[in-house]
């Protein structure tokens, strides 16, 4: 029996790996996983939060702001994303 993750499971895995890569200082790889996460699950704010964090690590503040804003559009009450945007 082969495990086939659902899109939701795959998005969670990608977001978590993106976080780990961020902690390792590997911004480009973290961004790649965050982008994949938002493609798999485009209505999940956490993917955009991870994307913004990866872009911040790469010092691309304009694109990071856009990613955080996209996340806030999906969840306007998300304090973590709002704080990151500030």
Residue, then its C-alpha position, 0 to 999 in steps of 0.5 A: x500500500x502506497x501513501x498518497x498525501x491529500x492536497x491538504x496533507x501535502x500543503x502542511x508538509x511543504x509549509x513545515x519544511x519551508x519553516x525548517x529551511x527558514x530556520x536553517x537560513x536557506x531562504x531560496x529553498x524555503x521560498x520554493x516550498x512556500x510557493x509549492x504550498x500556495x499552489x497546492x492549497x491557495x486558500x490557506x493563509x499559512x502558505x503565504x505567511x511562509x512565503x513572506x518569511x522566506x522573502x524577508x530572509x532574502x531581503x525582498x521586502x516588497x514581495x514579502x509585503x505582497x505575500x503577507x497581504x495575500x495571507x491577510x486577505x484570506x484571514x484578516x484576523x491573523x495576528x501573526x501575519x499582521x505583525x509580520x506585515x508591520 
